[in-house]
Amino acid sequence: SCPGVEMKPNDEIWNIVEYGNMVIFHSFNAIFIYDGASVRTIRLAQNATSVSACADGIYLNFQYDGLRRLRDDFSGFEKCGFDGADVVAVLDMPDSRRIVVTKSDGLYVRTDGGFVRFLTEADRKAASGEVNRAIPAGGSDIFLGTISDGAFLIGADGRLRRHLSIDNGTLPNNTVLGLFMDADGNLWLAMDNGMAMFDPDSGMSKLTFGSERVGTIYSVV
């Protein structure tokens, strides 16, 4: 806990993202924004199922109201569409694309005319497994983590580059709760039981901290 920050019973932190010089701690009912000196608490009227940090602001997906952007002065939220779709992540890709990832309705890419579907070879299996996390991976790839079918590495052309799963021995289990890419390009996965690391260049995965003593890891940064 932080001095001066009131934590309520349902304020368990389960997601952490960076935005500029700030760190955002996400619970279902609030976000806590730490700027290096103090913490700003923003209470939410309904559950926020995801939070994403993009070049133009902080985006939250609400359980009933869809995707919203937090105003720059933190005074409220602006409507961004995707009502009825459970948005998992809004991604600013290094190749300048903006991708919106949903839990079970696929991926969307921004065009001059708005967002259109970005079809991939992983669409059916990822939707069935329920996408839970997504990050850019390298220059143009997208890394998706699911609740029940491991993780999928997707190329800029929509082709499936790799499927990581307990079924093929590349993950300790199939529930992915957090994703992170380190400075060397390795992809880290926070799992329902332990962690795993994947090297996209070599295609090798390393299982780590997979014992029951570690338990559930919700975020990795």
N, C-alpha and C positions, 0 to 999 in steps of 0.2 A: 504494500500500500504506500501511497504518497501523502506526506503531511498536507492537510488542508483539503484533501479530496474525499468527498463523501461517497463511499461505496455501498450500494444497496444489495439486497440478497441475490438478485438475478444479474449482477454485474460481473460475472465470471468472464475474463478476457479469453477469447478464443481465436482472435486474429490480430495481427500486427502488420502495419504497412508504413512505409516511409513516404513523406511528401515534402520535397524541398529540404528545409532544415528542421522539419517537424516529424514526430513519430506519432502515429495514430493507433490507439488501442481500442479494439472493437468488441463490445459486448452486444447482446441482442437489443438491449433497451437504451444504450448510450454509446457515444464515442468520447474518448478522452484524448485530447490533442496536447502533446508535450513539445514545447518549443526550445527546450534546453534550460529554461529558467522556471517556468510555471506550467501548470496543467489547466486547460480549459475543458470543462465538462459540458457536453451537449446532450441533453435528455431527448429521447425520441418518443413520439406519440404512439408508434407501433414498431414491431420488430423489424430490424434491418438485417436482411439475410446475407448481405455482402457489402464490402467497402472497397473501392478502387481509387488509386491515386494516379491522375493523368496530368498532362502538361497544363491543361486549362482548369484544373480543379479536382475536388474530391467528389466521387460519385457513390451513392448508396442505393441499394435496391431494397424497397420496402415490401413487406409481405402482401399488402393489399393495393398499394398505390404505384407499384412499378419503380422504374429508374428515376432518380432525382439527383441533381447536382447541388452541393452545398454552396451557398452564396459566399463570395470572397470575404464579406464582413461577418460571416457566421450567423446572419440574422434569420436564415430560413433556407428553403429548398426550392429549386426550379425544376419543373417537369421536363423529362427528357424522352418520354415515350416508353415503349416496351411494356405497356400495361398488360398484365396477364401472363407475361413471360417471367420466369424466375432467373434473373440475370446473376450470373456467378462472378463475372469479371468484365471490366472495360479495360482493354489493353492498347497502349500506345506502342506500336511496333517500331523497331529501329529502322525499318524500311519505309516509314511514314504512314503505314496503314493504321487505321483504328479498327479494332476488332471487338465486338460485343459477344461474349460467350454466355449461353444459357444452360440451365441444368439439363433440359431434355428436348429443347426446340432448336438445337443446332447453333451454328456460329453465323454472325452477320458482319459484313465489312462496309465501311462508310464510303459512299460515292458522292458525286456532285448532286445527285438526286435524292440522297438519303441513304439509309442502310438497306442492303440487300443480302440475301442468303449467300454464305460462303460454304459451298458444298465440299465435304471431305470424305475420304474413304473410311473414316472412323465414326461417321455420324450415327449409324445404327447402334453399334456396340457402345459408344460413349453415352448415348441417350439412355440405353437400357441400363447401363451402370450408374447413371445419374452423375453428371459432372459436378464436382464440388470445388475445384480450384483450377486456375489457369494462369500461366505466365508466358511472356516471350522467352524464347530459348535461342540464343545466338542472333544472327542477323534477321531471319525471317521465319523461323520455325515457331510453332506454338506447342506448349506442353500442357496437357490436360490431365488432371487427377480426378478419379471418380470414387464414389462411395463403395461400389461393389465389384468393379472390374479393372482395378489397377490404374495405370497411366498410359497415355497415348502421346507420341511425339509426331506432330503433323508438319509437313513441309509447306512452303508458300504456295505450291500448286495444289494443295489439298490432299496430297498422297500421304498415306500412313507410313512413316519411317520406322517406327518401333512401337510395339505394344509390350509394356512391362506388366507382369502378372505373377501371382503365386503359382499359377498353373504351368508357366514355363520356367520357373525357378529364379526369376529376376527380382522378385519382391518377397518380403517376409509375410505379407498379407495383402489383400486387395483394397483396403480402405485407405484412401489418401486424404489427409486432413490439412496438409500444407505443402507448398512448393517454394523452392528458392534456387537461383542460379548464382554460383560463386564467381570470383574474379577469373578463375581458370576455365570457366565454362561448364563445370560439373553441375549436374542437377541433383538437388537434395529433396527428399520426400519425407515429410512427417507422416507417420503411419498410425493406425489404430493400435499397433503394438510395435514400437521401436521406430527406427529410421532406416533409410536406404539412400545410396548415392549412385548416380548413373552418369557415365562419361559418353556423351553423344558421338564424339570423334572415334573412339575405339569400339563403341557398342557394348562395353563391359559395364556390369553393374556390381556393386559391392553392398552386401547386406551388413548392417551395423547396428549395434544396440538393440538386438532383436529379442532379448530375454524378457520374461514377464515382469522382471523387477523394474524395467523402464516404464512400461505401460503406455498410455495414450499420449501422443505429442500433437498439439493442436496447431502450432505455428512454428515456422523456421525462418529466420531473417539473418 
